[in-house]
Amino acid sequence: MEKERFKQVLTNNLILFFVVIVFFVFPKKIFLLLKSKKAFCKLLKSKNRYELYIMHTSGGGTETYLKNILRDKKHYIILRNYKIFDAQEIYKLEIAGLNSVVFISKSDIQKLNCIISLLSVENLCGYKNLPFLLNTFKRFTAKTVFKIHDYFSICPSVTLTKGSHYCGASCSGACDFVVTGKKYTVKKWRELWESFFENVDEFLFFSESSVKIFTSVYPVDSEKIIVKPHDMSYFAAKTITSMPEKMNIGVFGSVITEVKGHSVLKDFVEFVKDKDCKICINGNANTADYSDNKNCICYGSYKSNEIYERIISQQIGVVFFPSICPETFSYVVSEVIMTGIPIVCFDVGAQAEKVRNYKLGRIIPDMSNESVLNTLIAAYEEGKKFYKKVYKCE
């Protein structure tokens, strides 16, 4: 009798446990998929052909780029990893003309193949189960375009840096990486991407320097390479016509992280604290690092159309771009150059490509503070010669 009662209690508890798991642990996942099933089936029956864009959820310059190119398109889908359910691999589809999003499971991704005319891989940072996704995309029959917004496919560090050191594309193989819970060697990581690249029809780059870096790791048929810098028509810049009599140094863009030049700038500010020049930081910065320096002022974030006014109001004579990672394009450098102000940067990435080809641009030969200062002075003096007009500083 006691045994029977025990079995009954155990059975009841197991049933209760199952109910709790189904209705309390996974309710949102089940609800989202069931709610989206009808909309997804309707999408698959559509007579329209869509362009499918694979994108992360981190925003930034890639997000701005995507919004710009999709502005006038009517039939497109953006697939993103849904971070709330990363572990359960739920994805969301943003469909042109549809105000709500559609949620799908990983097994549904392949079904999109029948309704798309273009597969454009923008950015896969943060996606779970990357091998599965790349193998799935590899089987798509539509034209496949891979865009080099960063260097995630070369190294999971994305920026080809380790701490404050720029490693470049050539890796010794000593690094191991954990990407979304899975461990990779550099060799295994690149083999994974190389297999996917065999089926890519077009590689879109935004600078010649990124072509050079990428193809040093992955040999690509030159006929598949397209170089198309980002559209800058949104930026209607005023241009300077004279130079300040004093060399105030401007910094534009985020300088919070190491790769964007946090330590480089912090050390340089300390190096010039007793010299006759002011450093004006415009953008996101760790203000506490500069609070004790009377020659350095943090002016906070800005909009791109405010760059000219800030250059004039802060009486900036030269701009220092301290990033140590290879940019694939750099909107900041492009915007600054369009104002006509002298600018210097390190010899790396698209920023160096732009600065080298600019009449008032100078490349810093090494990472020392002395070289940074000497290059800034040389660029400033070149600017004074070019404009032949100097105004007094307040």
Backbone torsions as a table, in degrees:
resi	resn	phi	psi	omega
1	MET	NA	-47.1	178.8
2	GLU	-62.0	-37.9	179.3
3	LYS	-63.8	-41.7	-179.5
4	GLU	-64.1	-42.7	179.3
5	ARG	-63.6	-41.0	179.3
6	PHE	-61.7	-43.6	179.4
7	LYS	-62.6	-40.4	-179.1
8	GLN	-65.4	-43.2	178.6
9	VAL	-63.2	-43.7	179.9
10	LEU	-62.2	-44.3	179.0
11	THR	-60.9	-45.4	179.4
12	ASN	-61.4	-40.8	179.5
13	ASN	-65.9	-38.6	178.8
14	LEU	-65.7	-40.9	177.7
15	ILE	-63.2	-44.0	179.4
16	LEU	-62.1	-42.2	178.9
17	PHE	-60.2	-43.8	179.7
18	PHE	-63.1	-42.3	179.4
19	VAL	-62.2	-43.4	179.2
20	VAL	-60.8	-45.2	-179.8
21	ILE	-60.0	-48.0	-175.4
22	VAL	-67.8	-44.5	-170.1
23	PHE	-99.4	-9.0	180.0
24	PHE	-119.7	-32.6	-179.1
25	VAL	-85.0	-43.2	-175.5
26	PHE	-111.8	19.7	-173.3
27	PRO	-62.6	-41.8	-176.2
28	LYS	-66.4	-41.8	179.1
29	LYS	-59.1	-49.7	-178.6
30	ILE	-62.2	-43.6	-179.3
31	PHE	-61.0	-45.4	-177.8
32	LEU	-62.9	-44.9	-178.4
33	LEU	-67.8	-41.2	179.3
34	LEU	-66.7	-41.1	179.8
35	LYS	-63.0	-36.0	-175.8
36	SER	-87.1	-13.7	-172.8
37	LYS	-58.0	-44.2	-178.2
38	LYS	-64.5	-44.9	-179.2
39	ALA	-65.6	-37.0	-179.7
40	PHE	-69.1	-41.9	177.9
41	CYS	-62.1	-39.5	178.1
42	LYS	-64.1	-40.7	178.5
43	LEU	-61.0	-43.7	-177.8
44	LEU	-66.4	-23.1	179.1
45	LYS	-90.6	-1.7	-176.9
46	SER	-63.5	144.3	175.8
47	LYS	-82.8	-13.4	178.6
48	ASN	-73.0	153.8	172.5
49	ARG	-111.3	128.9	-172.9
50	TYR	-107.9	153.8	167.7
51	GLU	-93.9	128.6	-176.9
52	LEU	-105.2	122.6	-178.9
53	TYR	-113.1	125.4	-179.5
54	ILE	-97.7	119.9	-169.5
55	MET	-139.1	151.4	175.0
56	HIS	-83.4	-173.4	-178.8
57	THR	-116.4	20.1	-171.8
58	SER	-96.1	-0.9	178.6
59	GLY	71.0	-143.6	177.6
60	GLY	81.9	-163.6	-176.4
61	GLY	-63.3	-34.1	179.4
62	THR	-65.1	-37.6	177.9
63	GLU	-64.6	-42.8	177.8
64	THR	-61.7	-44.4	178.5
65	TYR	-59.0	-46.0	-177.2
66	LEU	-63.9	-42.9	178.3
67	LYS	-59.8	-40.0	-178.8
68	ASN	-65.6	-43.4	-175.6
69	ILE	-77.8	-19.0	-179.4
70	LEU	-94.9	-4.0	-172.9
71	ARG	-53.2	-41.6	-175.3
72	ASP	-105.1	9.0	179.9
73	LYS	-91.2	145.0	-177.1
74	LYS	-104.4	-28.1	-175.5
75	HIS	-124.8	92.3	178.1
76	TYR	-146.4	158.5	176.5
77	ILE	-132.2	134.8	172.6
78	ILE	-108.3	122.7	175.6
79	LEU	-100.5	128.6	178.9
80	ARG	-130.6	152.9	170.8
81	ASN	-73.3	135.1	-178.7
82	TYR	-95.5	102.3	-166.8
83	LYS	-61.0	-31.1	-178.2
84	ILE	-60.2	-33.7	-178.3
85	PHE	-120.6	40.1	179.1
86	ASP	-54.0	-46.8	-175.0
87	ALA	-64.4	-29.8	-179.2
88	GLN	-93.5	0.9	174.6
89	GLU	55.4	59.4	171.9
90	ILE	-99.9	137.8	179.7
91	TYR	-121.6	152.9	178.4
92	LYS	-118.4	143.6	179.0
93	LEU	-110.6	126.5	172.6
94	GLU	-103.0	113.3	-172.4
95	ILE	-107.2	129.6	-179.4
96	ALA	-54.2	131.4	178.1
97	GLY	86.3	-6.8	-179.9
98	LEU	-109.6	122.4	-175.7
99	ASN	-71.8	-29.4	179.8
100	SER	-98.4	163.9	178.4
101	VAL	-99.0	157.7	178.2
102	VAL	-113.5	132.0	-179.1
103	PHE	-102.4	136.3	179.9
104	ILE	-134.6	161.2	175.0
105	SER	-93.0	171.5	-176.0
106	LYS	-65.5	-28.7	179.6
107	SER	-70.8	-15.7	180.0
108	ASP	-83.8	-18.0	-173.6
109	ILE	-59.4	-44.3	-178.3
110	GLN	-60.0	-29.3	-178.4
111	LYS	-64.8	-22.4	-179.8
112	LEU	-67.6	-18.8	-176.8
113	ASN	-54.6	-32.6	-174.2
114	CYS	-76.7	-11.6	-176.2
115	ILE	-120.8	7.2	-176.9
116	ILE	-111.0	147.6	178.1
117	SER	-106.2	-13.9	-179.0
118	LEU	-151.5	135.1	171.3
119	LEU	-112.2	115.8	-179.6
120	SER	-116.9	111.3	-179.5
121	VAL	-90.0	107.0	-177.5
122	GLU	-88.0	-54.4	-177.0
123	ASN	-160.9	129.3	-178.3
124	LEU	-111.3	13.3	178.7
125	CYS	-61.3	133.4	175.4
126	GLY	89.8	-5.1	-179.2
127	TYR	-77.2	138.7	172.4
128	LYS	-77.8	155.6	173.1
129	ASN	51.9	56.4	-178.5
130	LEU	-59.4	-42.0	178.4
131	PRO	-56.5	-42.9	178.8
132	PHE	-61.2	-46.1	-178.2
133	LEU	-63.4	-45.9	-179.0
134	LEU	-64.3	-38.7	177.5
135	ASN	-67.5	-35.6	177.1
136	THR	-66.2	-47.9	-179.9
137	PHE	-64.4	-30.7	179.7
138	LYS	-63.0	-27.3	-177.8
139	ARG	-88.6	-4.4	178.2
140	PHE	-67.3	143.1	-176.8
141	THR	-96.2	-13.0	179.5
142	ALA	-72.4	164.4	175.4
143	LYS	-58.1	132.2	-177.7
144	THR	-113.3	125.8	178.3
145	VAL	-117.4	131.7	175.7
146	PHE	-112.9	126.5	-176.5
147	LYS	-108.6	132.9	-176.4
148	ILE	-94.6	83.2	175.6
149	HIS	-83.9	-23.8	178.1
150	ASP	-156.3	-168.5	-175.2
151	TYR	-114.6	32.1	178.8
152	PHE	-57.9	-35.4	-178.6
153	SER	-72.6	-19.7	177.3
154	ILE	-87.9	-42.5	-177.4
155	CYS	-153.3	133.5	-179.5
156	PRO	-60.2	-13.8	176.2
157	SER	-66.6	-15.1	177.4
158	VAL	74.3	-43.4	-174.3
159	THR	-102.7	4.3	-178.5
160	LEU	59.8	35.9	178.7
161	THR	-128.6	159.5	173.5
162	LYS	-134.7	110.2	-172.9
163	GLY	65.6	-124.0	178.6
164	SER	-103.9	18.8	-178.2
165	HIS	-110.3	131.0	175.8
166	TYR	-85.8	117.7	-175.7
167	CYS	-86.9	-29.0	-173.4
168	GLY	81.4	-179.9	-177.1
169	ALA	-80.9	-26.0	-178.7
170	SER	-80.6	110.3	-176.7
171	CYS	-107.7	141.4	-179.3
172	SER	-71.5	-14.9	-177.5
173	GLY	89.2	3.6	-177.5
174	ALA	-77.5	-19.6	-176.2
175	CYS	-86.5	136.5	168.2
176	ASP	-112.9	148.5	-176.5
177	PHE	-128.1	148.7	170.0
178	VAL	-113.9	115.3	-178.6
179	VAL	-116.1	116.9	-176.9
180	THR	44.1	48.3	173.4
181	GLY	86.9	-3.5	-178.1
182	LYS	-114.1	134.9	-177.0
183	LYS	-89.5	136.9	178.7
184	TYR	-134.1	146.8	163.1
185	THR	-90.1	164.8	178.0
186	VAL	-59.7	-40.1	-178.5
187	LYS	-62.3	-47.6	-179.0
188	LYS	-66.2	-39.1	179.3
189	TRP	-60.0	-46.6	-176.7
190	ARG	-73.9	-30.9	175.4
191	GLU	-64.3	-37.8	178.7
192	LEU	-59.9	-47.3	-178.9
193	TRP	-73.3	-37.8	-178.4
194	GLU	-60.4	-37.7	178.4
195	SER	-63.4	-41.4	178.2
196	PHE	-66.8	-40.8	-176.2
197	PHE	-63.2	-21.2	178.8
198	GLU	-60.4	-26.3	-177.6
199	ASN	-104.4	5.9	178.5
200	VAL	-81.3	133.1	-177.9
201	ASP	-89.6	-26.6	-176.0
202	GLU	-149.8	134.9	175.5
203	PHE	-111.0	117.8	-177.6
204	LEU	-102.8	120.1	179.4
205	PHE	-111.6	157.5	-179.1
206	PHE	-112.1	4.3	176.3
207	SER	-162.4	156.6	177.2
208	GLU	-68.4	-33.5	-178.6
209	SER	-64.0	-36.4	179.2
210	SER	-70.7	-29.2	173.7
211	VAL	-62.3	-46.4	-178.1
212	LYS	-61.9	-44.6	-179.4
213	ILE	-66.3	-47.7	-176.1
214	PHE	-64.3	-46.9	-176.1
215	THR	-74.3	-11.9	173.6
216	SER	-71.7	-18.3	178.3
217	VAL	-106.6	-45.4	-178.0
218	TYR	-117.6	102.5	177.2
219	PRO	-61.8	124.7	-177.1
220	VAL	-122.9	138.0	175.7
221	ASP	-57.2	125.4	-176.0
222	SER	-57.5	-27.8	179.8
223	GLU	-70.4	-16.5	178.9
224	LYS	-93.0	-4.8	-175.6
225	ILE	-92.6	126.5	174.5
226	ILE	-121.9	129.5	175.0
227	VAL	-111.5	116.1	-177.2
228	LYS	-140.9	96.4	178.7
229	PRO	-57.1	153.6	179.3
230	HIS	-60.8	148.4	178.4
231	ASP	-70.7	126.9	179.7
232	MET	-109.0	14.9	-175.8
233	SER	-65.2	-18.8	178.5
234	TYR	-68.5	-20.6	-171.4
235	PHE	-101.2	100.4	178.8
236	ALA	-96.9	87.0	-171.8
237	ALA	-85.4	140.5	165.6
238	LYS	-80.6	150.1	-179.7
239	THR	-114.8	145.1	-179.9
240	ILE	-71.7	156.3	179.8
241	THR	-125.4	-4.8	-179.9
242	SER	-153.2	171.5	-177.2
243	MET	-121.2	148.6	176.6
244	PRO	-71.8	151.4	-179.6
245	GLU	-70.8	-16.7	-179.2
246	LYS	-117.0	143.3	-176.9
247	MET	-85.2	83.1	170.0
248	ASN	-83.7	137.8	-174.2
249	ILE	-103.9	126.7	178.6
250	GLY	-102.2	145.3	173.7
251	VAL	-127.9	130.1	179.5
252	PHE	-125.6	143.8	179.6
253	GLY	101.6	170.6	-179.5
254	SER	-71.7	130.9	177.1
255	VAL	-128.7	38.4	-179.2
256	ILE	-83.4	-39.3	-174.9
257	THR	-91.9	162.5	179.3
258	GLU	-61.1	-43.5	-175.9
259	VAL	-66.1	-26.7	178.3
260	LYS	-88.9	3.9	171.6
261	GLY	101.8	22.7	-178.1
262	HIS	-56.9	-56.0	-177.8
263	SER	-68.1	-37.4	178.8
264	VAL	-59.0	-48.7	-178.6
265	LEU	-68.4	-42.2	179.7
266	LYS	-58.8	-45.9	178.8
267	ASP	-64.8	-39.6	-178.2
268	PHE	-68.6	-39.6	178.0
269	VAL	-60.3	-41.3	177.3
270	GLU	-65.6	-38.7	-177.9
271	PHE	-63.4	-35.7	-174.9
272	VAL	-104.1	12.9	-173.7
273	LYS	-61.4	-26.4	-179.7
274	ASP	-101.2	7.6	-178.6
275	LYS	-96.5	162.5	-174.2
276	ASP	-85.8	66.3	175.1
277	CYS	-156.0	150.5	179.7
278	LYS	-108.9	143.5	176.2
279	ILE	-110.5	124.1	-176.8
280	CYS	-112.0	109.8	-177.3
281	ILE	-96.6	120.4	179.1
282	ASN	-117.0	114.3	-176.8
283	GLY	131.0	-177.1	-179.4
284	ASN	-70.3	126.7	-178.7
285	ALA	-149.1	157.5	174.4
286	ASN	-81.5	88.0	-171.3
287	THR	-58.2	-29.8	-179.5
288	ALA	-61.3	-27.1	-179.4
289	ASP	-69.1	-19.1	-173.8
290	TYR	-119.9	3.2	-174.0
291	SER	-64.3	-26.9	-177.8
292	ASP	-90.7	1.2	-176.8
293	ASN	-106.2	111.6	-176.4
294	LYS	-68.6	-18.8	-179.0
295	ASN	-91.1	2.5	-178.8
296	CYS	-124.9	128.1	179.9
297	ILE	-126.4	131.7	176.4
298	CYS	-98.4	118.9	-176.3
299	TYR	-97.6	-2.1	176.3
300	GLY	82.8	-174.5	-175.9
301	SER	-67.6	163.0	-177.0
302	TYR	-149.5	163.8	171.8
303	LYS	-99.6	151.6	-174.6
304	SER	-57.9	-33.0	-179.2
305	ASN	-76.4	2.0	178.2
306	GLU	-101.6	-1.8	-175.0
307	ILE	-59.6	-48.9	-178.6
308	TYR	-58.5	-47.7	-179.1
309	GLU	-60.9	-36.9	178.7
310	ARG	-70.5	-36.4	177.0
311	ILE	-61.8	-43.7	-178.9
312	ILE	-71.3	-48.7	-176.3
313	SER	-66.8	-31.4	179.5
314	GLN	-92.9	-0.4	178.0
315	GLN	53.5	48.8	-178.9
316	ILE	-78.8	134.9	-179.8
317	GLY	-108.8	-16.3	-179.9
318	VAL	-160.3	147.9	-179.0
319	VAL	-111.8	137.2	176.7
320	PHE	-110.1	120.0	176.0
321	PHE	-104.9	102.4	-168.2
322	PRO	-88.0	5.8	-177.0
323	SER	-57.9	136.3	178.9
324	ILE	-104.5	-2.0	180.0
325	CYS	-101.0	153.5	-179.2
326	PRO	-76.5	106.9	175.4
327	GLU	-67.8	148.6	175.7
328	THR	-89.0	-14.3	174.6
329	PHE	-151.0	-67.4	-178.6
330	SER	81.9	94.4	173.7
331	TYR	-64.7	-39.5	-176.7
332	VAL	-59.6	-50.4	-179.6
333	VAL	-62.1	-41.4	179.4
334	SER	-60.7	-44.2	-179.3
335	GLU	-65.9	-44.3	-179.9
336	VAL	-61.8	-44.7	179.7
337	ILE	-59.9	-37.4	-178.2
338	MET	-68.0	-15.1	175.5
339	THR	-84.5	-13.1	178.5
340	GLY	88.2	6.4	-178.9
341	ILE	-82.1	144.4	173.3
342	PRO	-61.2	147.1	-178.5
343	ILE	-145.7	146.7	176.8
344	VAL	-129.7	153.9	176.2
345	CYS	-157.1	172.3	176.7
346	PHE	-78.9	162.2	-175.0
347	ASP	-83.6	72.4	-178.8
348	VAL	-152.7	137.6	170.3
349	GLY	68.5	-165.7	-177.7
350	ALA	-66.0	-27.6	178.9
351	GLN	-63.3	-41.0	178.4
352	ALA	-68.6	-36.8	177.4
353	GLU	-59.1	-45.1	-179.8
354	LYS	-68.7	-47.2	-176.8
355	VAL	-64.9	-39.0	179.9
356	ARG	-63.9	-32.6	-178.4
357	ASN	-91.4	6.3	-178.5
358	TYR	-102.7	134.6	-174.1
359	LYS	-60.4	-27.4	179.7
360	LEU	-113.4	28.6	178.8
361	GLY	-104.8	145.7	177.7
362	ARG	-135.4	141.8	178.3
363	ILE	-97.9	130.4	177.6
364	ILE	-77.9	122.8	-172.1
365	PRO	-69.9	-26.8	177.7
366	ASP	-151.9	-177.8	-171.9
367	MET	-89.4	1.9	-176.0
368	SER	-71.8	150.0	178.3
369	ASN	-61.8	-35.4	178.6
370	GLU	-61.7	-42.8	179.9
371	SER	-67.1	-39.0	177.6
372	VAL	-60.2	-49.6	-178.2
373	LEU	-63.6	-45.8	-178.6
374	ASN	-62.2	-38.7	180.0
375	THR	-69.4	-39.2	176.7
376	LEU	-61.7	-43.6	179.5
377	ILE	-62.5	-44.2	-179.2
378	ALA	-62.9	-41.9	179.8
379	ALA	-67.9	-39.2	178.6
380	TYR	-63.5	-46.3	179.8
381	GLU	-64.2	-37.7	177.1
382	GLU	-63.4	-38.0	177.8
383	GLY	-64.1	-40.3	178.4
384	LYS	-64.3	-39.6	178.1
385	LYS	-66.1	-38.2	-176.6
386	PHE	-68.9	-46.6	-175.4
387	TYR	-84.6	-22.7	175.8
388	LYS	56.3	23.1	-178.7
389	LYS	-145.8	125.0	-176.5
390	VAL	-123.6	137.0	176.7
391	TYR	-113.1	153.9	-177.7
392	LYS	-76.6	142.5	177.3
393	CYS	-89.6	144.7	177.9
394	GLU	-74.8	NA	NA
